[in-house]
Amino acid sequence: MPHPLKVVYHNGTFILKTDCHLPEGAEVELWVNSSRLIPPKISNPGEKAIAVLLWQVACEYLAASRKLEPLGYDRGPDWIADYINST
C-alpha cells in the first residue's frame, strides 16, 4: 500500500523529512513536486550530435525555402516553421 513520504534532495542525496523505517531493498517511487525541475542533459555525444544535426537541417530548410518563395516555391503545410514561429 503506498505511503507518502517527504524528502529533500541535497548534495546528491535524498534526505527523509518523514519518520519512516524502510526495509533494505524496499522499492520507492519518486514524484517530484517542484517548479524548478531541471531536464536531464544529453550525456551521450552521439545523441547530442544527432539532435544538433536535425536542428541545423531544419533551420537550413527554413532559410532556403524563404529565399525560394519569391520564385514560386510553396512549402505547403510546414509544421517546423509553425513550431519555430510559435516559440
LINTAFEN-V954560 format. One record per pair of residues at least 12 apart in sequence whose ideal C-beta (glycine too) atoms are under 8 Angstrom apart, sorted by the first residue. I is the first residue (numbers start at 0). J is the second residue. D is the distance in Angstrom with one decimal. If there is no record, write none. Layout:
((I;J;D) (I;J;D))
This chain:
((1;28;7.6) (2;19;7.6) (3;17;7.7) (4;16;7.8) (4;17;4.6) (4;19;5.6) (4;27;7.9) (5;17;4.7) (13;29;7.8) (57;79;5.0) (57;83;7.7) (60;79;6.9) (61;79;6.6) (61;80;5.8) (61;83;6.8) (64;77;7.6) (64;80;8.0))
